[in-house]
Amino acid sequence: MDSMYIALDFATGEEALHFLKVNELKNVPVKVGMELFYKEGPAFITELQNQSHPIFLDLKLHDIPTTVYRTMKNIAALEVDMVNVHALGGVEMMQRAKEGLLAGSSNESPALLAVTMLTSMDEKVMKKDLNIKESLHKQVGHLATLAMQSGVDGVVCSAHEAELIKELCGPSFLTVTPGIRLANSDANDQVRTATPAEAKKKEADILVIGRSITNAKDPKEAYNTALKEWKNDIM
């Protein structure tokens, strides 16, 4: 499994492909979210695959179990590397998501991840808006444990919770961490952020990094810097 994905948070597929081409980011792993997938559809996924980009399809499904099962069965045919659901959808929904991927896959099925709490949300907002009274760490740990029990392959979490999740769910349970920023980058709308080096120390398995690269003056240099930091070549 590739270890660092660039978030293609662009308005159109044309912009995303242009960004990858002009910055010579050939074959790099990429994350495609709702905005881009809903605009461009499965054809864009195929285009990225034709250019040898591993893909994390970040749609964060959260619906009734039958709908999620049918959707994941369709998504499986795209043969991406990773897909996800919201852990707040519950055990049955996560189980059905996994079943859908297995039913729709002709080869190896995509890894299934469950989103714990969005990295744009802190404990204060979680308690106020979602009326969840537990601490953020305890809630994330609870959702990760439910995901593991549901047959999910790992979770999407902040780097700050990766170590806790490894303790609860074991070393083979994937921790995929968005909200990754280079030290000189703005946090933007993310709250629970970390640098690649910090994520490495906290036992994250896979990083998702967006605007630190896509908004950089030299995106290829920023990507290589993040990758070196992640692989402990620089600190």
Backbone bond lengths (Angstrom), bond angles and torsions (degrees), N, CA, C in turn:
res aa  C-N    CA-C-N  psi(-1)  N-CA   C-N-CA  omega(-1)  CA-C   N-CA-C  phi
1 M - - - 1.468 - - 1.524 109.26 -
2 D 1.320 116.57 129.11 1.466 120.46 179.74 1.522 110.50 -66.38
3 S 1.347 115.42 153.12 1.458 118.66 -166.98 1.523 116.61 -106.97
4 M 1.351 119.37 -9.66 1.450 119.40 179.06 1.524 110.15 -145.50
5 Y 1.322 115.92 117.73 1.456 122.66 -176.49 1.526 110.10 -109.38
6 I 1.335 116.72 134.49 1.467 121.35 174.01 1.523 108.45 -86.41
7 A 1.329 116.54 127.50 1.466 121.25 176.92 1.527 109.51 -77.87
8 L 1.316 116.34 114.99 1.466 121.27 179.92 1.532 109.61 -86.10
9 D 1.315 115.94 73.46 1.464 120.67 -177.85 1.524 110.40 -88.75
10 F 1.332 114.53 66.40 1.454 122.24 179.47 1.524 109.79 -113.58
11 A 1.329 115.92 158.35 1.466 120.56 -176.83 1.523 112.25 -74.22
12 T 1.324 117.06 -29.39 1.468 120.35 -177.32 1.526 110.22 -136.68
13 G 1.312 115.00 159.08 1.445 120.69 175.83 1.516 111.88 -65.10
14 E 1.318 116.57 -34.87 1.463 120.97 178.83 1.531 110.84 -59.71
15 E 1.338 116.13 -44.14 1.463 120.19 178.39 1.523 110.94 -63.84
16 A 1.321 116.58 -42.59 1.465 120.42 -178.66 1.523 111.51 -64.20
17 L 1.326 116.77 -45.59 1.459 120.62 179.99 1.527 111.32 -66.15
18 H 1.334 116.58 -37.37 1.460 120.96 177.32 1.524 110.26 -63.09
19 F 1.337 116.32 -43.72 1.461 120.94 178.65 1.523 111.15 -58.59
20 L 1.315 117.18 -46.77 1.460 120.82 -179.05 1.527 111.60 -65.38
21 K 1.327 116.48 -37.58 1.467 120.47 -177.29 1.521 111.99 -71.64
22 V 1.335 117.22 -51.89 1.468 120.10 -173.75 1.525 111.54 -68.20
23 N 1.323 117.00 -25.60 1.458 120.47 179.43 1.526 113.01 -96.48
24 E 1.319 115.48 7.58 1.467 122.35 175.46 1.526 112.22 53.67
25 L 1.328 114.62 43.68 1.469 120.36 178.76 1.529 108.64 -96.90
26 K 1.306 114.23 64.90 1.452 120.38 -176.09 1.522 110.51 -76.09
27 N 1.305 115.44 137.19 1.468 122.47 172.20 1.527 114.63 66.37
28 V 1.340 118.37 5.55 1.463 118.62 -177.57 1.533 109.95 -71.97
29 P 1.314 118.45 147.09 1.466 120.98 175.05 1.531 110.46 -65.24
30 V 1.331 116.45 141.87 1.465 120.69 -177.80 1.528 110.68 -133.83
31 K 1.326 114.27 151.48 1.466 121.16 173.23 1.525 109.02 -107.56
32 V 1.310 115.95 129.10 1.465 122.37 176.44 1.521 107.75 -111.98
33 G 1.327 116.10 119.40 1.452 120.77 -178.12 1.517 112.88 -98.40
34 M 1.316 114.82 -170.96 1.462 121.15 -175.60 1.523 112.80 -61.20
35 E 1.338 116.40 -45.51 1.469 119.87 -175.82 1.521 111.35 -54.80
36 L 1.316 116.37 -49.45 1.455 120.70 -176.05 1.525 112.21 -75.57
37 F 1.323 117.21 -39.28 1.465 119.41 -179.29 1.529 111.27 -67.77
38 Y 1.330 117.93 -40.69 1.458 120.21 179.56 1.520 111.54 -68.40
39 K 1.329 116.73 -26.75 1.466 120.78 177.28 1.525 111.52 -77.08
40 E 1.329 117.00 -44.60 1.460 120.96 -168.64 1.523 114.63 -106.35
41 G 1.338 117.20 -26.69 1.450 120.31 176.98 1.523 114.50 76.95
42 P 1.340 116.46 -171.92 1.464 121.76 -175.93 1.522 114.34 -59.74
43 A 1.329 117.65 -27.24 1.475 119.57 -178.76 1.520 111.33 -60.92
44 F 1.324 116.42 -32.55 1.460 119.90 179.61 1.533 110.55 -69.23
45 I 1.323 116.30 -37.55 1.471 120.61 176.63 1.524 109.63 -61.26
46 T 1.305 116.51 -43.77 1.465 121.20 178.85 1.525 111.06 -61.77
47 E 1.327 116.56 -40.97 1.463 120.34 179.35 1.528 111.05 -62.36
48 L 1.321 116.78 -43.89 1.462 120.23 177.36 1.527 111.32 -62.90
49 Q 1.316 116.51 -40.72 1.469 120.26 179.03 1.526 110.93 -65.91
50 N 1.331 116.96 -35.89 1.462 120.30 176.99 1.526 111.24 -63.22
51 Q 1.328 115.83 -24.40 1.462 121.07 177.38 1.537 111.67 -97.84
52 S 1.324 115.74 13.36 1.477 122.92 172.18 1.527 114.04 67.09
53 H 1.326 116.89 33.90 1.460 120.39 175.50 1.530 110.16 -94.47
54 P 1.332 119.89 119.03 1.473 120.69 168.20 1.531 108.97 -60.76
55 I 1.342 117.15 145.94 1.467 120.11 -170.65 1.524 112.12 -130.82
56 F 1.322 114.49 131.31 1.463 123.26 166.89 1.524 106.06 -104.08
57 L 1.340 117.02 110.98 1.461 122.10 179.46 1.518 108.74 -90.90
58 D 1.309 115.31 105.42 1.469 123.31 -168.47 1.530 110.36 -100.31
59 L 1.335 116.84 80.29 1.470 121.24 -177.25 1.528 113.02 -104.40
60 K 1.313 117.93 -12.11 1.467 122.31 173.99 1.534 112.60 49.27
61 L 1.324 116.39 57.36 1.465 119.81 -177.87 1.529 111.07 -63.60
62 H 1.323 115.10 140.59 1.468 121.86 179.34 1.530 106.83 -154.95
63 D 1.333 115.70 95.03 1.464 120.45 -176.07 1.529 107.64 -155.96
64 I 1.316 116.38 -173.53 1.453 119.29 179.40 1.535 109.18 -66.74
65 P 1.332 118.02 150.75 1.473 120.69 -173.20 1.518 115.12 -52.71
66 T 1.328 118.44 -42.49 1.465 120.91 -177.71 1.518 111.31 -63.93
67 T 1.327 117.10 -42.19 1.464 120.89 179.21 1.519 110.70 -64.73
68 V 1.325 117.27 -41.66 1.460 120.91 179.17 1.525 110.55 -66.27
69 Y 1.312 117.42 -40.81 1.469 120.80 176.68 1.528 110.68 -57.29
70 R 1.328 117.29 -49.92 1.466 121.05 -177.32 1.527 111.59 -65.83
71 T 1.316 116.04 -38.34 1.462 120.20 179.26 1.519 110.64 -66.26
72 M 1.323 117.09 -45.71 1.451 120.17 179.58 1.531 112.00 -65.54
73 K 1.297 117.04 -31.97 1.465 120.10 176.42 1.526 109.99 -62.32
74 N 1.337 116.56 -39.48 1.464 120.92 176.59 1.528 111.44 -70.46
75 I 1.326 116.58 -42.86 1.459 120.78 -178.72 1.530 111.30 -63.26
76 A 1.319 116.74 -33.54 1.470 120.59 -178.78 1.518 111.73 -56.10
77 A 1.327 115.81 -33.80 1.466 119.87 -178.61 1.527 112.78 -65.98
78 L 1.333 117.51 -17.75 1.464 120.79 178.90 1.525 112.20 -75.22
79 E 1.337 116.34 -18.51 1.469 122.43 176.23 1.535 112.66 57.68
80 V 1.329 115.95 43.48 1.465 120.18 173.00 1.527 108.90 -80.89
81 D 1.343 115.87 175.63 1.463 119.67 -176.54 1.524 112.85 -84.86
82 M 1.343 115.90 -40.59 1.462 120.52 -176.75 1.524 109.94 -142.40
83 V 1.333 115.60 146.51 1.465 123.06 173.72 1.529 107.44 -137.90
84 N 1.333 116.55 169.68 1.468 116.74 -178.23 1.519 114.46 -148.52
85 V 1.327 113.48 163.38 1.459 124.41 174.64 1.528 107.56 -133.35
86 H 1.329 116.66 171.06 1.462 120.64 172.22 1.527 109.10 -89.13
87 A 1.328 116.49 127.49 1.463 120.10 177.63 1.523 111.73 -61.55
88 L 1.323 117.03 -26.57 1.472 120.56 178.53 1.526 112.44 -64.49
89 G 1.330 117.27 -10.61 1.464 120.21 175.15 1.516 113.28 -71.00
90 G 1.326 116.79 -15.51 1.459 119.77 174.83 1.519 114.62 98.35
91 V 1.330 114.34 168.53 1.465 121.78 -174.86 1.522 111.98 -61.46
92 E 1.326 117.51 -49.78 1.462 119.20 -176.62 1.520 111.54 -60.97
93 M 1.322 117.36 -41.01 1.462 120.18 179.49 1.524 110.73 -63.11
94 M 1.339 117.40 -43.16 1.458 119.92 179.78 1.523 111.45 -66.02
95 Q 1.320 116.79 -39.64 1.458 120.09 177.66 1.528 111.44 -62.08
96 R 1.321 115.34 -43.14 1.466 119.80 -179.88 1.527 111.57 -68.21
97 A 1.330 116.88 -32.57 1.460 120.26 175.48 1.522 110.22 -61.06
98 K 1.324 116.47 -45.52 1.459 121.06 178.93 1.527 110.71 -63.66
99 E 1.306 116.70 -42.64 1.464 120.94 178.50 1.524 110.99 -60.95
100 G 1.325 116.78 -40.71 1.460 121.14 179.51 1.516 111.53 -63.33
101 L 1.325 116.77 -42.44 1.460 120.10 178.29 1.523 111.39 -62.94
102 L 1.316 116.14 -43.06 1.458 119.58 179.84 1.532 111.38 -66.13
103 A 1.324 115.72 -39.14 1.468 119.92 -179.06 1.521 112.21 -68.77
104 G 1.327 116.93 -31.89 1.461 120.57 -175.53 1.512 114.77 -94.00
105 S 1.320 117.82 -3.25 1.461 120.90 -175.33 1.520 111.09 -95.79
106 S 1.323 115.53 130.25 1.458 119.67 174.76 1.520 110.51 -91.00
107 N 1.329 116.39 -23.84 1.459 121.60 175.49 1.529 108.22 -117.18
108 E 1.304 117.87 -145.21 1.458 120.68 177.11 1.522 109.84 -69.85
109 S 1.331 117.29 133.46 1.463 120.06 -176.83 1.522 110.09 -77.37
110 P 1.348 117.45 154.15 1.466 120.25 176.33 1.529 110.96 -60.08
111 A 1.309 116.42 152.88 1.463 120.14 172.08 1.521 108.14 -68.30
112 L 1.321 116.75 136.61 1.455 121.99 179.62 1.522 109.61 -102.45
113 L 1.324 115.39 125.74 1.459 121.95 178.52 1.519 109.51 -114.29
114 A 1.322 115.61 154.66 1.460 121.21 174.49 1.524 109.05 -120.77
115 V 1.318 116.77 128.34 1.462 121.65 177.48 1.525 108.11 -75.06
116 T 1.324 116.89 127.87 1.466 120.63 177.73 1.527 108.62 -83.72
117 M 1.331 117.43 -87.95 1.469 121.65 173.52 1.516 108.13 -123.75
118 L 1.320 116.74 135.58 1.453 121.08 -178.13 1.530 110.93 -57.29
119 T 1.333 116.52 143.80 1.462 119.91 -179.12 1.520 112.55 -73.10
120 S 1.320 117.18 -6.35 1.475 120.90 173.95 1.533 111.35 -84.45
121 M 1.327 116.71 -3.84 1.464 121.58 -174.55 1.523 111.04 -112.36
122 D 1.331 116.43 131.50 1.460 120.00 174.55 1.531 109.46 -105.49
123 E 1.330 116.35 -179.38 1.464 120.09 -175.02 1.528 112.27 -64.54
124 K 1.322 116.59 -37.91 1.464 120.77 -179.68 1.522 110.99 -61.19
125 V 1.320 117.10 -46.52 1.467 121.21 179.88 1.519 110.36 -67.35
126 M 1.343 117.35 -41.38 1.461 120.97 179.28 1.526 110.98 -57.11
127 K 1.311 116.14 -45.03 1.464 120.03 -178.18 1.524 111.78 -70.68
128 K 1.320 116.45 -40.43 1.464 120.41 -176.92 1.525 112.35 -74.11
129 D 1.332 116.96 -50.37 1.457 120.96 -172.82 1.522 113.51 -84.10
130 L 1.342 116.81 -37.07 1.463 120.38 -177.40 1.522 112.93 -98.26
131 N 1.321 116.56 -7.89 1.461 122.30 179.56 1.528 111.49 59.41
132 I 1.353 115.41 34.72 1.459 121.20 175.36 1.521 107.93 -96.66
133 K 1.302 117.01 119.04 1.464 121.23 -171.40 1.524 113.93 -88.47
134 E 1.338 117.48 -14.11 1.461 120.36 -179.63 1.535 110.21 -69.24
135 S 1.322 116.99 166.06 1.461 120.35 171.47 1.528 108.31 -69.36
136 L 1.305 116.35 156.93 1.464 120.81 179.94 1.524 110.90 -59.32
137 H 1.326 117.69 -44.47 1.459 121.04 -179.41 1.528 111.25 -62.03
138 K 1.323 116.60 -42.07 1.466 119.89 -179.18 1.525 110.81 -67.04
139 Q 1.323 117.29 -39.69 1.454 121.09 178.86 1.528 111.27 -65.52
140 V 1.326 116.59 -43.65 1.465 120.19 178.01 1.527 110.28 -62.78
141 G 1.325 116.93 -43.37 1.459 120.36 178.21 1.521 112.34 -61.21
142 H 1.331 116.06 -41.15 1.470 120.92 178.35 1.523 110.90 -61.87
143 L 1.337 116.93 -47.20 1.464 120.62 -178.50 1.518 111.55 -66.40
144 A 1.327 117.21 -37.46 1.462 120.39 177.69 1.529 111.21 -64.15
145 T 1.329 116.42 -40.92 1.464 120.64 178.60 1.529 110.62 -64.41
146 L 1.335 117.21 -42.22 1.469 120.29 176.15 1.526 111.17 -60.34
147 A 1.331 115.94 -41.52 1.459 120.10 -179.72 1.525 110.72 -62.55
148 M 1.306 117.30 -45.68 1.460 121.56 178.91 1.532 110.05 -59.83
149 Q 1.330 116.83 -44.54 1.459 121.03 -179.73 1.533 112.02 -66.09
150 S 1.326 116.35 -20.65 1.464 121.46 -179.14 1.522 112.91 -88.35
151 G 1.331 117.13 -3.20 1.455 120.33 -179.70 1.512 114.32 91.42
152 V 1.343 116.94 10.02 1.454 121.54 178.39 1.533 108.83 -73.87
153 D 1.328 116.95 151.68 1.462 121.63 -174.49 1.525 113.80 -85.30
154 G 1.327 117.29 -18.74 1.450 120.43 -179.41 1.507 110.88 176.41
155 V 1.316 116.16 -174.02 1.459 120.24 -178.10 1.519 110.94 -130.53
156 V 1.328 114.05 158.13 1.457 122.27 167.38 1.523 106.14 -97.41
157 C 1.318 116.16 122.77 1.458 120.99 -175.68 1.521 108.48 -149.83
158 S 1.314 117.63 171.18 1.456 118.82 172.28 1.526 108.54 -76.81
159 A 1.319 115.57 157.29 1.462 119.55 178.99 1.518 111.78 -59.70
160 H 1.332 116.64 -27.54 1.465 120.86 -177.15 1.525 112.80 -69.45
161 E 1.328 117.40 -15.27 1.462 120.66 179.44 1.528 112.93 -107.11
162 A 1.323 117.46 -3.35 1.464 120.74 -174.95 1.526 112.04 -61.57
163 E 1.312 116.76 -42.65 1.460 120.66 -178.56 1.526 111.39 -63.18
164 L 1.333 116.05 -42.77 1.465 121.13 176.82 1.526 110.86 -59.50
165 I 1.323 116.06 -44.13 1.463 120.54 -177.32 1.530 111.08 -66.07
166 K 1.318 117.11 -37.38 1.469 119.93 175.98 1.530 110.68 -62.47
167 E 1.325 116.27 -39.34 1.462 120.19 178.67 1.524 111.64 -64.31
168 L 1.328 116.41 -39.33 1.462 121.24 -176.79 1.521 113.16 -80.83
169 C 1.327 116.61 -36.36 1.460 120.47 -168.94 1.520 114.98 -114.72
170 G 1.321 117.29 -6.37 1.451 120.40 177.18 1.516 113.53 97.58
171 P 1.329 117.41 159.58 1.460 122.23 -173.59 1.523 115.04 -67.42
172 S 1.338 117.74 -24.37 1.469 119.88 -177.39 1.527 112.83 -85.24
173 F 1.333 117.86 -9.28 1.462 122.28 179.96 1.530 107.69 -78.79
174 L 1.341 116.50 119.60 1.458 121.58 -171.72 1.527 112.73 -68.50
175 T 1.328 115.48 139.53 1.457 121.54 170.36 1.526 107.96 -119.21
176 V 1.327 115.24 112.66 1.466 122.41 -179.10 1.523 107.31 -107.52
177 T 1.337 116.30 122.13 1.460 120.02 -167.04 1.520 112.47 -119.49
178 P 1.332 117.36 108.18 1.462 120.75 169.34 1.530 109.56 -81.22
179 G 1.327 116.33 -171.62 1.462 119.12 180.00 1.517 112.12 71.24
180 I 1.334 117.41 24.54 1.463 120.86 179.35 1.529 108.95 -87.55
181 R 1.308 115.53 131.82 1.459 121.82 -178.17 1.527 110.06 -135.07
182 L 1.319 116.36 141.34 1.456 119.46 167.55 1.519 108.73 -69.84
183 A 1.320 116.96 156.28 1.465 121.60 -170.82 1.518 113.35 -58.08
184 N 1.337 118.00 -30.21 1.466 120.71 -176.99 1.520 113.28 -96.90
185 S 1.339 117.82 13.87 1.461 121.59 -176.82 1.519 111.77 -101.48
186 D 1.349 116.53 154.65 1.456 121.73 175.87 1.527 110.02 -75.30
187 A 1.333 115.88 151.20 1.464 120.65 177.06 1.518 111.47 -76.82
188 N 1.357 117.94 -22.35 1.458 123.06 -176.37 1.526 110.09 56.10
189 D 1.349 118.92 -128.40 1.467 120.41 -176.20 1.524 112.82 -92.55
190 Q 1.326 117.06 7.55 1.458 120.38 176.19 1.526 109.18 -87.14
191 V 1.320 116.72 146.48 1.458 121.68 179.53 1.526 110.56 -109.36
192 R 1.326 116.92 -51.24 1.467 121.57 -176.53 1.528 109.04 -93.72
193 T 1.334 116.11 79.38 1.452 121.85 -175.74 1.524 111.32 -101.05
194 A 1.343 115.61 168.51 1.465 121.39 176.27 1.516 108.63 -159.23
195 T 1.317 116.85 155.41 1.461 121.22 172.18 1.527 108.79 -81.65
196 P 1.338 117.76 164.35 1.467 118.87 176.45 1.523 113.14 -56.91
197 A 1.327 117.14 -39.72 1.473 119.76 179.84 1.524 111.08 -65.32
198 E 1.333 117.29 -41.00 1.461 120.92 178.40 1.527 110.41 -63.72
199 A 1.331 116.28 -41.60 1.467 120.24 179.26 1.523 111.10 -63.45
200 K 1.326 116.15 -38.11 1.456 120.35 178.49 1.527 110.62 -62.42
201 K 1.329 116.75 -45.15 1.461 121.09 -179.23 1.523 111.52 -63.54
202 K 1.335 116.55 -29.51 1.455 120.86 -176.28 1.529 112.67 -92.79
203 E 1.336 116.66 10.83 1.472 123.08 171.41 1.526 114.07 74.84
204 A 1.330 117.55 26.88 1.465 119.72 171.60 1.527 108.89 -67.52
205 D 1.328 116.36 144.79 1.467 121.14 179.38 1.519 112.48 -93.33
206 I 1.337 115.82 -42.13 1.467 121.73 -173.53 1.522 108.37 -135.71
207 L 1.335 116.73 134.24 1.455 121.76 179.25 1.520 110.85 -104.02
208 V 1.331 115.77 147.77 1.456 121.94 168.69 1.524 106.75 -121.00
209 I 1.318 116.01 119.02 1.457 121.35 -176.40 1.528 109.23 -127.39
210 G 1.324 116.34 128.73 1.460 120.07 -175.05 1.512 113.85 -116.20
211 R 1.338 115.52 -89.95 1.460 119.50 -168.17 1.516 114.79 -67.16
212 S 1.324 119.09 -21.80 1.466 120.47 173.26 1.528 111.13 -60.11
213 I 1.335 115.55 -25.87 1.461 120.26 177.99 1.524 111.18 -101.79
214 T 1.333 117.23 -49.92 1.466 119.37 -173.59 1.527 112.97 -68.59
215 N 1.343 118.22 -24.57 1.460 121.11 177.97 1.524 113.26 -100.09
216 A 1.309 117.27 3.28 1.464 120.80 -178.04 1.527 111.09 -73.67
217 K 1.334 116.30 153.40 1.464 120.75 175.70 1.515 110.85 -63.03
218 D 1.321 116.26 -36.57 1.463 121.62 177.43 1.532 107.30 -128.83
219 P 1.337 117.51 88.67 1.462 120.61 -175.60 1.532 114.47 -58.44
220 K 1.321 117.28 -36.86 1.461 118.45 -179.39 1.523 110.82 -66.76
221 E 1.327 116.54 -41.52 1.458 119.98 177.06 1.527 110.78 -63.48
222 A 1.360 116.60 -41.56 1.467 120.56 178.93 1.529 110.55 -63.46
223 Y 1.332 116.96 -40.68 1.465 121.01 178.10 1.528 110.70 -62.11
224 N 1.334 116.42 -46.32 1.461 120.03 -179.04 1.526 111.61 -65.51
225 T 1.338 116.54 -35.74 1.466 120.56 177.08 1.524 110.50 -63.70
226 A 1.342 115.44 -46.62 1.469 119.83 179.02 1.522 111.05 -61.96
227 L 1.321 116.33 -41.28 1.463 120.37 -178.19 1.532 110.93 -66.71
228 K 1.318 116.81 -41.36 1.464 120.32 178.46 1.536 110.79 -64.85
229 E 1.335 114.93 -42.20 1.477 118.55 178.61 1.521 110.38 -63.29
230 W 1.313 116.25 -42.08 1.462 121.46 -179.93 1.533 111.16 -63.15
231 K 1.334 116.11 -37.31 1.468 120.27 -178.47 1.524 112.32 -89.63
232 N 1.363 114.67 10.73 1.468 120.92 175.25 1.511 114.62 66.71
233 D 1.362 117.03 23.72 1.454 119.71 175.52 1.526 110.95 -78.35
234 I 1.354 116.04 -29.06 1.463 120.84 174.49 1.492 107.69 -136.46
235 M 1.298 117.97 161.77 1.457 121.73 179.03 1.522 108.89 -128.09
